[in-house]
Amino acid sequence: MEEGVIRNVDAPATSRLINGALLSAARWIAHAEDPEATSRIAVESFVVLVLGLLRTSSTMPPEADPHLRGTVL
């Protein structure tokens, strides 16, 4: 937030929500009939979710943002 990369949000609340989403996704994947396919779906959706935190998410494609280089969508 200090560098202006992500929106101004409450960091502890946001980290708890992200942690909860990841825990839920891990359980979903672990109990899925096809964990590999479920993992791909979960990761793709999670990336879209957290991109919403970026100030540039609505104006810049992920491959153009140096903070997202190497991110698999």
C-alpha atoms as a printed R data frame, in Angstrom:
   type eleno elety resid chain resno       x       y       z
1  ATOM     1    CA   MET     A     1   0.000   0.000   0.000
2  ATOM     2    CA   GLU     A     2   2.838   2.367   0.813
3  ATOM     3    CA   GLU     A     3   4.231   1.941  -2.697
4  ATOM     4    CA   GLY     A     4   0.816   2.525  -4.259
5  ATOM     5    CA   VAL     A     5   0.635  -0.934  -5.831
6  ATOM     6    CA   ILE     A     6  -2.467  -2.084  -3.981
7  ATOM     7    CA   ARG     A     7  -5.539  -0.220  -2.888
8  ATOM     8    CA   ASN     A     8  -5.811   1.215   0.602
9  ATOM     9    CA   VAL     A     9  -7.449  -1.572   2.580
10 ATOM    10    CA   ASP     A    10  -7.215  -2.775   6.149
11 ATOM    11    CA   ALA     A    11  -4.184  -5.073   5.953
12 ATOM    12    CA   PRO     A    12  -5.039  -7.384   8.894
13 ATOM    13    CA   ALA     A    13  -8.622  -7.855   7.685
14 ATOM    14    CA   THR     A    14  -7.510  -8.450   4.115
15 ATOM    15    CA   SER     A    15  -4.839 -10.943   5.144
16 ATOM    16    CA   ARG     A    16  -7.363 -12.864   7.247
17 ATOM    17    CA   LEU     A    17  -9.818 -12.998   4.348
18 ATOM    18    CA   ILE     A    18  -7.117 -14.156   1.934
19 ATOM    19    CA   ASN     A    19  -5.955 -16.772   4.439
20 ATOM    20    CA   GLY     A    20  -9.532 -18.028   4.821
21 ATOM    21    CA   ALA     A    21  -9.971 -18.258   1.063
22 ATOM    22    CA   LEU     A    22  -6.741 -20.223   0.732
23 ATOM    23    CA   LEU     A    23  -7.695 -22.604   3.545
24 ATOM    24    CA   SER     A    24 -11.084 -23.200   1.960
25 ATOM    25    CA   ALA     A    25  -9.489 -23.777  -1.452
26 ATOM    26    CA   ALA     A    26  -7.007 -26.252   0.046
27 ATOM    27    CA   ARG     A    27  -9.839 -28.254   1.591
28 ATOM    28    CA   TRP     A    28 -11.822 -28.129  -1.644
29 ATOM    29    CA   ILE     A    29  -8.834 -29.370  -3.648
30 ATOM    30    CA   ALA     A    30  -7.966 -32.085  -1.111
31 ATOM    31    CA   HIS     A    31 -11.474 -33.535  -1.248
32 ATOM    32    CA   ALA     A    32 -12.076 -33.126  -4.986
33 ATOM    33    CA   GLU     A    33 -12.545 -36.079  -7.324
34 ATOM    34    CA   ASP     A    34  -9.946 -34.478  -9.605
35 ATOM    35    CA   PRO     A    35  -7.604 -32.450  -7.381
36 ATOM    36    CA   GLU     A    36  -5.416 -31.314 -10.281
37 ATOM    37    CA   ALA     A    37  -8.325 -29.859 -12.255
38 ATOM    38    CA   THR     A    38  -9.824 -28.339  -9.121
39 ATOM    39    CA   SER     A    39  -6.472 -26.769  -8.271
40 ATOM    40    CA   ARG     A    40  -6.268 -25.130 -11.701
41 ATOM    41    CA   ILE     A    41  -9.766 -23.707 -11.274
42 ATOM    42    CA   ALA     A    42  -9.047 -22.504  -7.736
43 ATOM    43    CA   VAL     A    43  -5.751 -20.845  -8.672
44 ATOM    44    CA   GLU     A    44  -7.250 -19.099 -11.687
45 ATOM    45    CA   SER     A    45 -10.142 -17.787  -9.602
46 ATOM    46    CA   PHE     A    46  -7.877 -16.773  -6.721
47 ATOM    47    CA   VAL     A    47  -5.615 -14.782  -9.032
48 ATOM    48    CA   VAL     A    48  -8.632 -12.907 -10.400
49 ATOM    49    CA   LEU     A    49  -9.782 -12.248  -6.841
50 ATOM    50    CA   VAL     A    50  -6.482 -10.809  -5.606
51 ATOM    51    CA   LEU     A    51  -5.949  -8.797  -8.793
52 ATOM    52    CA   GLY     A    52  -8.846  -6.726  -7.506
53 ATOM    53    CA   LEU     A    53  -6.521  -5.427  -4.793
54 ATOM    54    CA   LEU     A    54  -4.212  -3.839  -7.345
55 ATOM    55    CA   ARG     A    55  -4.692  -0.215  -8.217
56 ATOM    56    CA   THR     A    56  -3.778  -1.090 -11.814
57 ATOM    57    CA   SER     A    57  -5.954  -4.184 -12.145
58 ATOM    58    CA   SER     A    58  -8.639  -2.463 -14.189
59 ATOM    59    CA   THR     A    59  -6.276  -0.649 -16.527
60 ATOM    60    CA   MET     A    60  -3.308  -2.956 -17.044
61 ATOM    61    CA   PRO     A    61  -3.141  -6.598 -18.158
62 ATOM    62    CA   PRO     A    62  -1.205  -8.820 -15.688
63 ATOM    63    CA   GLU     A    63   1.623  -9.464 -18.155
64 ATOM    64    CA   ALA     A    64   2.288  -5.732 -18.395
65 ATOM    65    CA   ASP     A    65   2.589  -5.268 -14.619
66 ATOM    66    CA   PRO     A    66   6.136  -5.943 -13.350
67 ATOM    67    CA   HIS     A    67   4.735  -7.071 -10.003
68 ATOM    68    CA   LEU     A    68   2.877  -9.908 -11.724
69 ATOM    69    CA   ARG     A    69   5.569 -11.236 -14.027
70 ATOM    70    CA   GLY     A    70   5.649 -15.003 -13.779
71 ATOM    71    CA   THR     A    71   2.045 -15.202 -12.569
72 ATOM    72    CA   VAL     A    72   0.215 -18.052 -14.269
73 ATOM    73    CA   LEU     A    73  -3.356 -17.214 -15.174
